[in-house]
Amino acid sequence: MDDDLRKLVDVEDFLIKEEPSAASQPAAAGSSRRFLGMTPPQRFIIAVMIFVLTFILGSFVLITSGKVVLPL
């Protein structure tokens, strides 16, 4: 059974082929570092949105637990 399986599998498909590393390639003109494909202004907007969501959810938890009372 093992011999039949070995015949079916092409060994070349599982060999790791070396790709040229990014260090060996020259940097393109005007390229910048990107994190998750986003530019720095986009990352800033995401960070601000996460901060606002944390503030809103934290306030909601404090109000619902009775630790903070809204002056009405």
A tleap script that builds the chain and sets N, CA, C and O, in Angstrom:
source leaprc.protein.ff14SB
mol = sequence {
  NMET ASP ASP ASP LEU ARG LYS LEU VAL ASP
  VAL GLU ASP PHE LEU ILE LYS GLU GLU PRO
  SER ALA ALA SER GLN PRO ALA ALA ALA GLY
  SER SER ARG ARG PHE LEU GLY MET THR PRO
  PRO GLN ARG PHE ILE ILE ALA VAL MET ILE
  PHE VAL LEU THR PHE ILE LEU GLY SER PHE
  VAL LEU ILE THR SER GLY LYS VAL VAL LEU
  PRO CLEU
}
set mol.1.N position { 0.822 -1.187 0.000 }
set mol.1.CA position { 0.000 0.000 0.000 }
set mol.1.C position { 0.872 1.259 0.000 }
set mol.1.O position { 0.566 2.229 -0.693 }
set mol.2.N position { 1.959 1.239 0.779 }
set mol.2.CA position { 2.857 2.392 0.818 }
set mol.2.C position { 3.517 2.625 -0.534 }
set mol.2.O position { 3.723 3.767 -0.944 }
set mol.3.N position { 3.846 1.541 -1.221 }
set mol.3.CA position { 4.487 1.672 -2.529 }
set mol.3.C position { 3.540 2.318 -3.537 }
set mol.3.O position { 3.959 3.143 -4.348 }
set mol.4.N position { 2.261 1.940 -3.484 }
set mol.4.CA position { 1.289 2.532 -4.393 }
set mol.4.C position { 1.132 4.025 -4.123 }
set mol.4.O position { 1.015 4.832 -5.044 }
set mol.5.N position { 1.132 4.367 -2.852 }
set mol.5.CA position { 0.983 5.767 -2.471 }
set mol.5.C position { 2.185 6.591 -2.931 }
set mol.5.O position { 2.034 7.726 -3.384 }
set mol.6.N position { 3.363 6.017 -2.810 }
set mol.6.CA position { 4.572 6.716 -3.252 }
set mol.6.C position { 4.570 6.943 -4.761 }
set mol.6.O position { 5.075 7.960 -5.236 }
set mol.7.N position { 4.018 6.022 -5.497 }
set mol.7.CA position { 3.953 6.171 -6.944 }
set mol.7.C position { 2.979 7.287 -7.340 }
set mol.7.O position { 3.186 7.991 -8.328 }
set mol.8.N position { 1.916 7.429 -6.547 }
set mol.8.CA position { 0.909 8.438 -6.867 }
set mol.8.C position { 1.385 9.854 -6.570 }
set mol.8.O position { 0.990 10.807 -7.243 }
set mol.9.N position { 2.227 9.982 -5.565 }
set mol.9.CA position { 2.657 11.310 -5.122 }
set mol.9.C position { 3.883 11.737 -5.904 }
set mol.9.O position { 4.846 10.983 -6.039 }
set mol.10.N position { 3.834 12.945 -6.410 }
set mol.10.CA position { 4.976 13.504 -7.124 }
set mol.10.C position { 5.842 14.226 -6.099 }
set mol.10.O position { 5.387 15.182 -5.471 }
set mol.11.N position { 7.062 13.790 -5.926 }
set mol.11.CA position { 7.941 14.324 -4.891 }
set mol.11.C position { 8.278 15.788 -5.146 }
set mol.11.O position { 8.483 16.544 -4.197 }
set mol.12.N position { 8.337 16.191 -6.382 }
set mol.12.CA position { 8.717 17.567 -6.701 }
set mol.12.C position { 7.698 18.577 -6.184 }
set mol.12.O position { 8.047 19.734 -5.950 }
set mol.13.N position { 6.446 18.162 -6.001 }
set mol.13.CA position { 5.427 19.072 -5.488 }
set mol.13.C position { 5.696 19.459 -4.036 }
set mol.13.O position { 5.291 20.533 -3.592 }
set mol.14.N position { 6.376 18.588 -3.299 }
set mol.14.CA position { 6.586 18.829 -1.878 }
set mol.14.C position { 7.957 19.415 -1.559 }
set mol.14.O position { 8.239 19.749 -0.408 }
set mol.15.N position { 8.800 19.539 -2.564 }
set mol.15.CA position { 10.109 20.134 -2.330 }
set mol.15.C position { 9.965 21.641 -2.168 }
set mol.15.O position { 9.188 22.285 -2.873 }
set mol.16.N position { 10.721 22.187 -1.237 }
set mol.16.CA position { 10.685 23.633 -1.002 }
set mol.16.C position { 11.591 24.296 -2.027 }
set mol.16.O position { 12.785 24.008 -2.116 }
set mol.17.N position { 10.998 25.175 -2.784 }
set mol.17.CA position { 11.761 25.888 -3.798 }
set mol.17.C position { 12.156 27.241 -3.236 }
set mol.17.O position { 11.324 27.973 -2.700 }
set mol.18.N position { 13.416 27.558 -3.362 }
set mol.18.CA position { 13.900 28.833 -2.835 }
set mol.18.C position { 13.475 29.970 -3.747 }
set mol.18.O position { 13.641 29.922 -4.966 }
set mol.19.N position { 12.917 31.001 -3.108 }
set mol.19.CA position { 12.551 32.200 -3.841 }
set mol.19.C position { 13.556 33.284 -3.485 }
set mol.19.O position { 14.107 33.272 -2.384 }
set mol.20.N position { 13.800 34.202 -4.376 }
set mol.20.CA position { 14.737 35.269 -4.049 }
set mol.20.C position { 14.219 36.071 -2.857 }
set mol.20.O position { 13.048 36.445 -2.797 }
set mol.21.N position { 15.109 36.320 -1.927 }
set mol.21.CA position { 14.694 37.050 -0.726 }
set mol.21.C position { 14.530 38.535 -1.027 }
set mol.21.O position { 15.072 39.052 -2.004 }
set mol.22.N position { 13.780 39.203 -0.175 }
set mol.22.CA position { 13.530 40.628 -0.363 }
set mol.22.C position { 14.810 41.438 -0.165 }
set mol.22.O position { 14.959 42.517 -0.738 }
set mol.23.N position { 15.729 40.920 0.641 }
set mol.23.CA position { 16.976 41.640 0.892 }
set mol.23.C position { 17.866 41.671 -0.351 }
set mol.23.O position { 18.632 42.614 -0.548 }
set mol.24.N position { 17.762 40.641 -1.180 }
set mol.24.CA position { 18.614 40.603 -2.365 }
set mol.24.C position { 18.054 41.435 -3.515 }
set mol.24.O position { 18.768 41.726 -4.475 }
set mol.25.N position { 16.782 41.818 -3.427 }
set mol.25.CA position { 16.174 42.612 -4.480 }
set mol.25.C position { 16.282 44.088 -4.136 }
set mol.25.O position { 16.091 44.465 -2.980 }
set mol.26.N position { 16.582 44.923 -5.108 }
set mol.26.CA position { 16.646 46.356 -4.825 }
set mol.26.C position { 15.253 46.909 -4.543 }
set mol.26.O position { 14.266 46.468 -5.132 }
set mol.27.N position { 15.188 47.874 -3.641 }
set mol.27.CA position { 13.904 48.480 -3.284 }
set mol.27.C position { 13.399 49.331 -4.438 }
set mol.27.O position { 14.166 50.041 -5.088 }
set mol.28.N position { 12.122 49.248 -4.676 }
set mol.28.CA position { 11.524 50.049 -5.734 }
set mol.28.C position { 11.481 51.510 -5.314 }
set mol.28.O position { 11.336 51.818 -4.131 }
set mol.29.N position { 11.604 52.385 -6.259 }
set mol.29.CA position { 11.594 53.808 -5.943 }
set mol.29.C position { 10.216 54.210 -5.436 }
set mol.29.O position { 9.200 53.890 -6.052 }
set mol.30.N position { 10.190 54.913 -4.312 }
set mol.30.CA position { 8.934 55.386 -3.750 }
set mol.30.C position { 8.187 54.358 -2.930 }
set mol.30.O position { 7.079 54.631 -2.467 }
set mol.31.N position { 8.768 53.169 -2.734 }
set mol.31.CA position { 8.062 52.170 -1.930 }
set mol.31.C position { 8.244 52.496 -0.454 }
set mol.31.O position { 9.277 53.026 -0.043 }
set mol.32.N position { 7.234 52.173 0.330 }
set mol.32.CA position { 7.294 52.427 1.762 }
set mol.32.C position { 6.916 51.167 2.501 }
set mol.32.O position { 6.322 50.247 1.938 }
set mol.33.N position { 7.273 51.138 3.788 }
set mol.33.CA position { 6.913 49.993 4.604 }
set mol.33.C position { 5.411 49.999 4.825 }
set mol.33.O position { 4.813 51.036 5.111 }
set mol.34.N position { 4.824 48.843 4.691 }
set mol.34.CA position { 3.389 48.713 4.903 }
set mol.34.C position { 3.142 47.585 5.892 }
set mol.34.O position { 3.838 46.570 5.884 }
set mol.35.N position { 2.146 47.779 6.739 }
set mol.35.CA position { 1.723 46.765 7.687 }
set mol.35.C position { 0.307 46.371 7.313 }
set mol.35.O position { -0.596 47.208 7.317 }
set mol.36.N position { 0.109 45.108 6.990 }
set mol.36.CA position { -1.181 44.600 6.527 }
set mol.36.C position { -1.684 45.344 5.298 }
set mol.36.O position { -2.891 45.447 5.082 }
set mol.37.N position { -0.769 45.860 4.497 }
set mol.37.CA position { -1.146 46.522 3.259 }
set mol.37.C position { -1.730 47.908 3.443 }
set mol.37.O position { -2.344 48.446 2.521 }
set mol.38.N position { -1.548 48.504 4.632 }
set mol.38.CA position { -2.121 49.827 4.898 }
set mol.38.C position { -1.034 50.887 4.950 }
set mol.38.O position { 0.105 50.623 5.335 }
set mol.39.N position { -1.416 52.093 4.550 }
set mol.39.CA position { -0.507 53.228 4.646 }
set mol.39.C position { -0.562 53.783 6.065 }
set mol.39.O position { -1.491 53.456 6.804 }
set mol.40.N position { 0.399 54.610 6.470 }
set mol.40.CA position { 0.376 55.169 7.820 }
set mol.40.C position { -0.908 55.930 8.181 }
set mol.40.O position { -1.392 55.764 9.301 }
set mol.41.N position { -1.483 56.749 7.300 }
set mol.41.CA position { -2.746 57.398 7.681 }
set mol.41.C position { -3.890 56.400 7.917 }
set mol.41.O position { -4.729 56.607 8.794 }
set mol.42.N position { -3.915 55.332 7.138 }
set mol.42.CA position { -4.944 54.318 7.336 }
set mol.42.C position { -4.766 53.614 8.678 }
set mol.42.O position { -5.745 53.345 9.374 }
set mol.43.N position { -3.518 53.314 9.044 }
set mol.43.CA position { -3.255 52.695 10.347 }
set mol.43.C position { -3.646 53.626 11.476 }
set mol.43.O position { -4.155 53.170 12.500 }
set mol.44.N position { -3.419 54.928 11.312 }
set mol.44.CA position { -3.792 55.905 12.338 }
set mol.44.C position { -5.302 55.919 12.533 }
set mol.44.O position { -5.777 55.946 13.668 }
set mol.45.N position { -6.055 55.902 11.450 }
set mol.45.CA position { -7.518 55.904 11.543 }
set mol.45.C position { -7.999 54.650 12.269 }
set mol.45.O position { -8.895 54.729 13.110 }
set mol.46.N position { -7.416 53.497 11.955 }
set mol.46.CA position { -7.787 52.253 12.632 }
set mol.46.C position { -7.476 52.350 14.127 }
set mol.46.O position { -8.280 51.911 14.950 }
set mol.47.N position { -6.320 52.920 14.489 }
set mol.47.CA position { -5.963 53.060 15.900 }
set mol.47.C position { -6.939 53.977 16.623 }
set mol.47.O position { -7.328 53.691 17.756 }
set mol.48.N position { -7.344 55.081 15.984 }
set mol.48.CA position { -8.308 55.997 16.595 }
set mol.48.C position { -9.663 55.309 16.754 }
set mol.48.O position { -10.327 55.484 17.776 }
set mol.49.N position { -10.076 54.538 15.767 }
set mol.49.CA position { -11.351 53.833 15.864 }
set mol.49.C position { -11.332 52.816 17.010 }
set mol.49.O position { -12.320 52.682 17.732 }
set mol.50.N position { -10.227 52.107 17.180 }
set mol.50.CA position { -10.119 51.144 18.280 }
set mol.50.C position { -10.155 51.878 19.620 }
set mol.50.O position { -10.789 51.406 20.563 }
set mol.51.N position { -9.483 53.022 19.716 }
set mol.51.CA position { -9.507 53.810 20.947 }
set mol.51.C position { -10.926 54.257 21.280 }
set mol.51.O position { -11.354 54.136 22.428 }
set mol.52.N position { -11.658 54.768 20.304 }
set mol.52.CA position { -13.028 55.251 20.533 }
set mol.52.C position { -13.940 54.093 20.939 }
set mol.52.O position { -14.754 54.238 21.851 }
set mol.53.N position { -13.810 52.944 20.267 }
set mol.53.CA position { -14.612 51.782 20.636 }
set mol.53.C position { -14.330 51.334 22.063 }
set mol.53.O position { -15.252 50.982 22.798 }
set mol.54.N position { -13.053 51.346 22.462 }
set mol.54.CA position { -12.694 50.975 23.827 }
set mol.54.C position { -13.300 51.940 24.820 }
set mol.54.O position { -13.807 51.520 25.861 }
set mol.55.N position { -13.256 53.220 24.519 }
set mol.55.CA position { -13.837 54.232 25.405 }
set mol.55.C position { -15.346 54.042 25.548 }
set mol.55.O position { -15.882 54.087 26.656 }
set mol.56.N position { -16.021 53.830 24.428 }
set mol.56.CA position { -17.480 53.679 24.456 }
set mol.56.C position { -17.888 52.405 25.191 }
set mol.56.O position { -18.784 52.439 26.035 }
set mol.57.N position { -17.245 51.292 24.881 }
set mol.57.CA position { -17.585 50.038 25.547 }
set mol.57.C position { -17.246 50.077 27.032 }
set mol.57.O position { -18.004 49.563 27.855 }
set mol.58.N position { -16.108 50.688 27.381 }
set mol.58.CA position { -15.746 50.823 28.792 }
set mol.58.C position { -16.748 51.669 29.552 }
set mol.58.O position { -17.125 51.330 30.674 }
set mol.59.N position { -17.182 52.766 28.952 }
set mol.59.CA position { -18.194 53.626 29.575 }
set mol.59.C position { -19.506 52.879 29.751 }
set mol.59.O position { -20.153 52.993 30.792 }
set mol.60.N position { -19.901 52.114 28.739 }
set mol.60.CA position { -21.131 51.337 28.817 }
set mol.60.C position { -21.073 50.332 29.960 }
set mol.60.O position { -22.042 50.186 30.706 }
set mol.61.N position { -19.952 49.640 30.105 }
set mol.61.CA position { -19.808 48.655 31.182 }
set mol.61.C position { -19.861 49.337 32.540 }
set mol.61.O position { -20.501 48.821 33.457 }
set mol.62.N position { -19.201 50.491 32.696 }
set mol.62.CA position { -19.225 51.206 33.977 }
set mol.62.C position { -20.625 51.686 34.324 }
set mol.62.O position { -21.029 51.626 35.485 }
set mol.63.N position { -21.364 52.160 33.340 }
set mol.63.CA position { -22.727 52.660 33.596 }
set mol.63.C position { -23.661 51.496 33.936 }
set mol.63.O position { -24.452 51.596 34.875 }
set mol.64.N position { -23.580 50.412 33.195 }
set mol.64.CA position { -24.479 49.271 33.455 }
set mol.64.C position { -24.155 48.558 34.763 }
set mol.64.O position { -25.048 47.983 35.385 }
set mol.65.N position { -22.900 48.584 35.187 }
set mol.65.CA position { -22.556 47.935 36.454 }
set mol.65.C position { -22.847 48.834 37.659 }
set mol.65.O position { -22.772 48.380 38.801 }
set mol.66.N position { -23.177 50.100 37.414 }
set mol.66.CA position { -23.539 50.996 38.506 }
set mol.66.C position { -22.342 51.657 39.168 }
set mol.66.O position { -22.510 52.297 40.206 }
set mol.67.N position { -21.147 51.533 38.619 }
set mol.67.CA position { -19.957 52.166 39.190 }
set mol.67.C position { -19.947 53.666 38.903 }
set mol.67.O position { -19.373 54.448 39.661 }
set mol.68.N position { -20.584 54.055 37.809 }
set mol.68.CA position { -20.683 55.467 37.440 }
set mol.68.C position { -22.161 55.762 37.207 }
set mol.68.O position { -22.861 55.001 36.538 }
set mol.69.N position { -22.625 56.879 37.772 }
set mol.69.CA position { -24.027 57.259 37.607 }
set mol.69.C position { -24.065 58.553 36.813 }
set mol.69.O position { -23.369 59.518 37.131 }
set mol.70.N position { -24.889 58.556 35.776 }
set mol.70.CA position { -25.035 59.747 34.959 }
set mol.70.C position { -25.871 60.795 35.717 }
set mol.70.O position { -26.920 60.471 36.273 }
set mol.71.N position { -25.397 62.052 35.734 }
set mol.71.CA position { -26.189 63.096 36.409 }
set mol.71.C position { -27.338 63.518 35.506 }
set mol.71.O position { -27.132 64.167 34.481 }
set mol.72.N position { -28.532 63.146 35.893 }
set mol.72.CA position { -29.704 63.495 35.093 }
set mol.72.C position { -30.564 64.468 35.816 }
set mol.72.O position { -31.601 64.881 35.298 }
savepdb mol mol.pdb
quit
